[in-house]
């Protein structure tokens, strides 16, 4: 089944709705990956939460250089000053 259709890893019972308050727990599972790469995130966004969890798990965390100087999006940051640069 997984080989042909993919798989889902979750701490929630089947049928649980993707409620906003569940996202940080989901990010903890994402952070268990070998490497987490942050492209961009709001200052308290999910990517930053995943990066913090990954750091706590001693996983490698990388970020693209900050694009804010290019005025790409003013509502996001990638906090790359705290994260290893690619």
N, C-alpha and C positions, 0 to 999 in steps of 0.2 A: 504494500500500500504506500509506504513512505517513498520508496524508490520511484514510483510512477506518479504520485499525486502530491508529494510534499508531506510535511508534518507540522504539527503545532505543539509548542511547549508552553504550558500555562500553569499557573497556580490556582486558577479559577475553575469552578464547575462548568461543564458544557452548557452553553446557552447564556452565560453571563454577558451582559451588555458591556460595550466598551465605554464605561463611565469614566469621566475625567479623574476622579479620585483613585482609580485603579492604575493610571498611567505610570506613576513612579515605581510601582511594584513590577510592571512590565519592563521598565527600563533597567531594573536590577537583573532581570534575566538576560537582556541584551548585553549588559556589561560583563557577562560571564564568557563572552567571545574571547578568542585569543587576542584580538586587536579591536579597538574602537577608534573610528575616524570621525572627527567632528568637522562638518562642512560649514555649517552656520547654525546659530541658535539664538533665541531670545535670551536675555540675561539670566532668566530663571527657567529656560526651556528644557524640554526633554533631552536634547543632546547633551546639555551641560550636566543634567542629572545622571545620564548614562556614563558620561566621562568620570564623574565623581565616584560612582559605584565601581567602575572599572579600575580606577586608581586605588580604591580601597581593597580590591581583589588582586592588586599587584599585576594588573594587565597593562599592556602597552596602550597608550592613548596618544593619538596624533591629531593635529589640526592643520587645515590649510591656513596660509597667512591671512591676516585680517584684511578684508576687502573694504572696510568702511571708508578708507581714504578715497576710494573710487566712487563713493556715493551709490553703491549698488543697492543697498537697502538700509534705511536708517533705523529700522526697528529690530535689527539683529546684531549680534556680536558673535565671534567665535572664541572669545576668551583665550586666544592662543598664547597670551603671555604666561599662562599657567600650564600650557600643554606643549609637549614636544612638537616641534615643527617638522613637516614632511619636507 
